[in-house]
Amino acid sequence: CRALRHQTFDVAGHGLLDASHRRPIARRPQRREVGLRVALVLADELRRKLDVFDRAGTYELDASHTEVGFVARHMLTKTRGRFTEFSGSIEIGETPESSSVQVDVQTDSVQTNFEQRDAHLKSADFFESDEYPVMSFRSTAVRHTGETSFELDGDLTIKDVTKPITLKGEFN
């Protein structure tokens, strides 16, 4: 599948402030080469939920704190986009390793701020939204890799093709 080559997943934290100046601090996303260039940003939602393990349970993603977006390289530039319709949940276990994430994304909701490109992404060349209206991510493992870092393994399914991926993230 052409749309599944040479791609990257990004997980980035948002909303950090410099305590001395009260200004936002820019954070560079961590990247890992995988099958699709999609930035899966579970922003404050994942960070807040996984940071507090005394609140075990299942939490629905809050659209006001969650973004599913992507960055795609095209020649010398990068194209950014997002999916506006998605649902999912985070299961918080007693430890990070016993936690999980699942997200379903409506492929027809892709937006890049350019209608012709959006139509092309929805076509059979990429997502084929009429035939495959949903892409999904299901985590298979969470590993605490450092004081504030973790890796999230999972399966990404697009157009009935499932590929394993690893996302790197950070608790803030």
Secondary structure per residue as TSV (DSSP state, phi and psi in degrees):
chain	resnum	aa	ss	phi	psi
A	1	C	-	360.0	120.9
A	2	R	G	-57.6	-36.3
A	3	A	G	-72.2	-9.1
A	4	L	G	-105.0	18.9
A	5	R	S	-106.9	149.5
A	6	H	S	49.5	61.7
A	7	Q	E	-128.0	168.8
A	8	T	E	-139.9	144.7
A	9	F	E	-107.0	138.5
A	10	D	E	-121.4	140.1
A	11	V	E	-126.1	124.1
A	12	A	-	-133.5	143.4
A	13	G	-	-84.0	153.0
A	14	H	-	-133.9	161.5
A	15	G	-	82.2	16.1
A	16	L	-	-79.9	143.7
A	17	L	E	-122.1	143.3
A	18	D	E	-75.4	115.4
A	19	A	T	-60.3	-33.6
A	20	S	T	-78.3	-27.8
A	21	H	T	-117.8	-8.9
A	22	R	T	56.9	35.0
A	23	R	E	-109.6	151.5
A	24	P	E	-62.6	141.0
A	25	I	-	-99.6	127.7
A	26	A	-	-71.6	137.0
A	27	R	-	-123.3	134.3
A	28	R	-	-88.5	132.9
A	29	P	-	-66.2	148.2
A	30	Q	E	-86.2	143.0
A	31	R	E	-125.3	151.4
A	32	R	E	-144.6	126.0
A	33	E	E	-68.1	128.7
A	34	V	E	-149.6	-161.7
A	35	G	S	-78.1	-15.1
A	36	L	S	-148.6	136.9
A	37	R	-	-85.5	90.6
A	38	V	E	-134.5	131.4
A	39	A	E	-93.9	112.5
A	40	L	E	-98.6	96.9
A	41	V	E	-103.6	106.4
A	42	L	-	-96.8	26.8
A	43	A	H	8.5	-128.7
A	44	D	H	-62.8	-31.6
A	45	E	H	-58.2	-57.2
A	46	L	H	-65.0	-45.2
A	47	R	H	-59.8	-47.0
A	48	R	H	-67.1	-43.3
A	49	K	H	-68.6	-46.3
A	50	L	H	-76.0	-17.1
A	51	D	H	-78.7	-15.0
A	52	V	-	-124.0	86.5
A	53	F	T	-81.3	-2.1
A	54	D	T	-81.0	-0.2
A	55	R	S	-115.3	54.9
A	56	A	-	-58.8	145.1
A	57	G	E	151.5	-175.2
A	58	T	E	-107.5	132.2
A	59	Y	E	-125.9	132.5
A	60	E	E	-77.8	146.0
A	61	L	-	-66.3	136.2
A	62	D	-	-96.9	115.0
A	63	A	T	-59.8	-25.2
A	64	S	T	-77.6	-12.9
A	65	H	T	-120.4	8.5
A	66	T	-	-130.5	141.1
A	67	E	E	-137.8	135.7
A	68	V	E	-113.0	109.4
A	69	G	E	-136.6	175.4
A	70	F	E	-148.8	159.9
A	71	V	E	-130.4	123.8
A	72	A	E	-121.9	134.2
A	73	R	E	-84.7	136.1
A	74	H	E	-138.9	108.6
A	75	M	T	57.2	-112.5
A	76	L	T	-101.1	2.6
A	77	T	E	-122.3	171.9
A	78	K	E	-117.6	138.6
A	79	T	E	-110.1	128.3
A	80	R	E	-107.0	146.1
A	81	G	E	-154.8	180.0
A	82	R	E	-153.2	164.1
A	83	F	E	-112.8	127.1
A	84	T	S	-92.7	-14.8
A	85	E	-	-120.2	116.9
A	86	F	E	-157.9	163.3
A	87	S	E	-147.0	160.3
A	88	G	E	173.5	178.8
A	89	S	E	-148.1	160.4
A	90	I	E	-121.9	125.3
A	91	E	E	-100.1	114.1
A	92	I	E	-93.5	119.3
A	93	G	-	-93.6	-176.9
A	94	E	S	-68.9	-23.4
A	95	T	S	-132.9	161.6
A	96	P	G	-57.4	-37.4
A	97	E	G	-65.4	-23.0
A	98	S	G	-97.9	14.9
A	99	S	-	-98.2	162.4
A	100	S	E	-152.7	163.5
A	101	V	E	-135.8	141.0
A	102	Q	E	-139.3	136.0
A	103	V	E	-139.5	134.5
A	104	D	E	-116.1	131.4
A	105	V	E	-121.4	130.7
A	106	Q	E	-78.5	112.8
A	107	T	G	-65.7	-24.7
A	108	D	G	-71.3	-9.7
A	109	S	G	-92.8	11.0
A	110	V	E	-64.3	136.9
A	111	Q	E	-138.9	128.1
A	112	T	-	-124.9	8.5
A	113	N	S	67.9	24.4
A	114	F	-	-148.6	105.5
A	115	E	H	-56.4	-40.5
A	116	Q	H	-64.9	-40.8
A	117	R	H	-66.6	-41.6
A	118	D	H	-58.8	-43.8
A	119	A	H	-63.1	-40.0
A	120	H	H	-65.3	-40.7
A	121	L	H	-64.6	-31.9
A	122	K	H	-79.4	-13.6
A	123	S	S	-76.9	178.7
A	124	A	T	-65.4	-18.0
A	125	D	T	-65.8	-25.7
A	126	F	T	-129.5	-96.9
A	127	F	T	-82.1	-22.3
A	128	E	-	49.1	58.5
A	129	S	T	-58.7	-31.7
A	130	D	T	-65.6	-40.5
A	131	E	T	-84.8	-35.9
A	132	Y	-	-127.2	81.0
A	133	P	-	-73.1	-13.8
A	134	V	E	-130.7	135.2
A	135	M	E	-113.3	151.8
A	136	S	E	-137.7	154.4
A	137	F	E	-128.2	131.7
A	138	R	E	-130.1	120.2
A	139	S	E	-72.7	150.2
A	140	T	E	-118.3	-19.8
A	141	A	E	-162.7	147.3
A	142	V	E	-125.3	127.9
A	143	R	E	-121.6	126.9
A	144	H	E	-78.4	114.7
A	145	T	-	-107.5	-5.4
A	146	G	S	-171.4	-174.7
A	147	E	S	-56.6	-42.5
A	148	T	S	-125.6	12.2
A	149	S	E	-116.9	157.6
A	150	F	E	-151.4	162.5
A	151	E	E	-121.7	139.5
A	152	L	E	-119.8	107.5
A	153	D	E	-86.8	148.4
A	154	G	E	-172.7	-179.7
A	155	D	E	-113.9	124.8
A	156	L	E	-103.7	125.9
A	157	T	E	-116.1	120.6
A	158	I	E	-133.0	127.9
A	159	K	T	54.6	44.3
A	160	D	T	60.4	19.0
A	161	V	E	-111.8	122.0
A	162	T	E	-109.1	130.5
A	163	K	E	-129.5	140.7
A	164	P	E	-76.7	141.9
A	165	I	E	-138.9	161.7
A	166	T	E	-128.0	124.8
A	167	L	E	-103.1	139.0
A	168	K	E	-104.4	138.8
A	169	G	E	-143.8	176.6
A	170	E	E	-141.9	135.1
A	171	F	-	-82.0	138.0
A	172	N	-	-119.0	360.0
